Each structure stands twice: as structure tokens, then as C-alpha cells.
Amino acid sequence: MRLLLTIIALISATLGLALSILPFQKIALIPIVLAFVLGFIVFKMTQKEGKNTKFVKVIFLVTIVALSLSIYRSIFDENIVENDVETINRDAQSEEDAVEELESIEIED
């Protein structure tokens, strides 16, 4: 049981880290919280059995890094798309040209 929870916690921590690097910061919180909760459970189980807790501490480290990165990118990383006036004008002109071309087409019956 402890091994299964450890593997799930490791996968969740890794997934949380990957999602926090990608532009899915808010979705990354789900596996991060899952990894933290499972890591805590595994930590208590390992401590109760008197075994080494280094691997569980690595899971906590990866989870904390993922959470920090996710929070940082949510607050400070602004992905603002600026409107380019030239592109807007070019798109409007292209649309007007397309409408004129469609109006000039004659359909014969």
C-alpha cells in the first residue's frame, strides 16, 4: 500500500511540475495538492514503520518546487497579447477585398 501511494505521489508531483512549467498553472494545482496529501500519508506510514524517509522528502521537494513555480507564474508572468494596429488594418482590408470580390461574381442560371 505504501509503495502504491508513493508511486502515485511521485507521478502527481511530476505531473504538477510539468503543468506548472507549461501554461496550465491553475490546472497544475490539482496534482500538486494530491501529491502533497499522498506524500504526507506516505511520510507518516514510513515514519511509523521506522524506514528511511529520504525518497518521500524528494517528493515533497518536487511538490514544493512545482507549487512555487505555479504561484510565481500565476502572479508575475503576464501573457498579454497586444493588438497590433497594422495587423488589424490588414485584416479589415482583406475582409473588404473578399466582400468586393464576392459581390462581383455573377451567377448564371
Residue, then its C-alpha position, 0 to 999 in steps of 0.5 A: m500500500r505504501l509503495l502504491l501511494t508513493i508511486i502515485a505521489l511521485i507521478s502527481a508531483t511530476l505531473g504538477l511540475a510539468l503543468s506548472i512549467l507549461p501554461f496550465q498553472k491553475i490546472a497544475l494545482i490539482p496534482i500538486v495538492l494530491a501529491f502533497v496529501l499522498g506524500f504526507i500519508v506516505f511520510k507518516m506510514t514510513q515514519k511509523e514503520g521506522k524506514n528511511t524517509k529520504f525518497v518521500k522528502v524528494i517528493f515533497l521537494v518536487t511538490i514544493v518546487a512545482l507549487s512555487l513555480s505555479i504561484y510565481r507564474s500565476i502572479f508575475d508572468e503576464n501573457i498579454v497579447e497586444n493588438d497590433v494596429e497594422t495587423i488589424n488594418r490588414d485584416a479589415q482590408s482583406e475582409e473588404d477585398a473578399v466582400e468586393e470580390l464576392e459581390s462581383i461574381e455573377i451567377e448564371d442560371 
